[in-house]
Amino acid sequence: MHFGLSHGYITAHIGHFGSNWLSLRRRREPANAPGWRAAVEHYKDDAGVVFGDVNLREGRVTQSRDGTPQNPGAGGWPTLRYYNADTGPGGAPVERITTQKICDEFKIPQRMINAVTTSRKVCDAVTKKGCDEEESQYLDAWRGDAAARDAEAARLDDLLSDATQKKMKAQRKLLAKLAKVAAAKDEL
C-alpha cells in the first residue's frame, strides 16, 4: 500500500504493489508530525510498509504512472492518499473520520496508525480473503446476475456523481431548515 501526503513542502506516500511504502518530506515540522512519527514507529518492523522520502520541490508529483491526477493540496493541506492493489497506481484519498483540518486530524497518533491499517485492507472479490462480513455478504448478493450487478453499479455511480452529491447536500440543508423551524415552534 502507498500513502501520499503533500503539504506544499511535505509529501508522503504509502503503497502496495508487492511492498508498501510511505514517504514524508519536510521543510518544516508539520502539524501532523506526531501522527506520522507514531505510524513510522508502529510499522517499523512490518515488511508490508516501507517508509521513504519524496521532495516535491525537486520532482513535482502531479499524476501517477497511470495518469491519475494526484492533486497535491486538494482537500486541504497536507494531502493524504493511499495506494494498494484495489486503488492501483492512481491511489485514493485517505478516508477522513472527522471534520477537522487534515493536519489536525492526523496529528493524533492513533488516527494516523488507524488510517494506515484501514488503507492496507484489500478485499478479494473471488476468494473473499481480507473481506469483512459485510463485504462478503455484499459480494454474495451481487454474484451471478450480471445485469442486476451492472444496474447496481450504475445506481452507485449516480449517487457518487457531482450532480447527485450537490442535490443531496441541498436537500440536507433544506431538512436542517425545517428542523430549525420546528424547534422554533416548540419553543413558543
N, C-alpha and C positions, 0 to 999 in steps of 0.2 A: 504494500500500500504506500502511496505517496501522499504527503500533505503539502499544501502550499500556503505560505504566509507572505504577504507583501505589505510593506509599510513605507513605501517610497524608498526608504533606506533599509527596510527589513524585509527579508524574504525567507520563506521556509517551505519545504515540500516533504511529504511522507508518501511513499508509493508502494505498489505491489505488482511487479512484473517479474516474478521469480524471487525478488527480495523487496523489502520495504525500505524506504529511506525518508529522512527528514532533514531539511537544511534550514539553518537560521543564520542570517547575515545581519549584523547590527552596525549601525553608525553610532548610535547612542543606545543606552539601556532602554528597551521598550517597556511600556506599562505592563505588558503581559509576560515579562521575563520570568517572574516566579513560576508561572504555569509551564512555560517551556522548559525551564530548568528541571522542574519536577518530572515532566514527561521524559526528558532525556535520561534522568536518573532511573526512573521506573523501568524504562525499556532498554537500559544499557546492556543487559545480558540476553536480550531477545534477538536471535538471529533473523527474525522476521521484520525487524525495524532497524534501519541503518540511518545514522544522522550525518549530514554533510553541510556544506555552505554553498550559497549562490549569491553573487553580487549583481544586483540589478543595474548598478551604475556602469558596470563593465560589460554586461550581457543582458540587456533588457529582455525579459521573457513576456511576450505578448500573446503567443499562441503555442499550443503543444505540437508535437510532431505530426498529429493527425489533423491539424488546422483548427482545433477548438480554441476559441479565444480564452485567455486566462484572466484578462481584465484586472490587472493589479489595481486595487483601490475600490473596485466596485463592491458595494455593500458595506463600505466602511474600511477604516484602517485599523489594524492590518487586514489584508485579505487572507482568508484561510480556506484552502482547498485540499482535497484528498484524492488519491489516485489508487485504484485497486483493480482487480480483474473485472469487476462489474462496470466500473466507470471507464476503463481503458485509459489510454494516454491523455485523453481530454480532461479527466478528473471531474470533480463536482465540488460545490461549496460545502463546507462543514456545516452540519445541522446546528443551528443555534437553539438554545433552550431558554434563553431569557430575552428581554427587550433592551438589555444594557448595551452600551457600545461594545463592539467585539473585543477591544483591548481590555476592557474591564471584565467582561465575561470570562475570557480565557486566561486572566492573570491568576485566577483561583486554581491552584494546582490540581485538585481532583477533577475539575471540569475539563482541563486540558488532557489529563490522563484518560478520562471517560470518552472524550472526543476521539482520541487515537484508537481506543478499544472498539468503539462503535464503528468507526470507519474501516477497521480491519475486517469486519464481519462480511462474509460473502456467502450468499445462499445459492446453492447449485440446484437449478430447476429440475434436473434429471434425477440426481441421487438424493436430493434434499439435504445433503451434507451442509452443515453450517446454517440451516434454516431453523427458525424457532417454530413453535406450534402454530401460531397464526399464519406465518408464511407457508407452512406445509399445507394447512387447510385451504388457503387461497389457491395454491398450485393445484391441489386436488379438485377444487371446484371448477377450475377453468381448463383442466386437462381434457383433451379429446375432441371437443366440439370447436373446430377452427373458426366457424362463422360467428359463434357466440363469443369466443375469445377476441376475435377481431373487433366485434361490436363493443365489447367492454374496453378494449384498448382505445378505440375512437372516443368513447364516452369519457375516459380518464384524460385523454389528450385535450378534449374540450374543456374539462374542469380546470386543467392546468394552463389553458391559453390565457394570454394577457387580457383579452376582451372579457372572458368569463370571470377572471380574478377581479378585474375592475368593477364589473357588475355586482359581484358578490360583496365586495368592500362597500360599495354604495348602498346595497341593501342592508348590510350590517349597521351602517351609520343611521339609516332610517329607523331600524329597530331600536337603536340606542336612543334616538329622539323620542320614539313612542314610550320607551321605558321612563325617560325623564319626565314626559308629560304625565304619565300615570303616577309617578312618585309625587309630583307637584299636587295632583288632585288629592292624593291620600293625605297630604299634609294639611289640606283645608278641612 
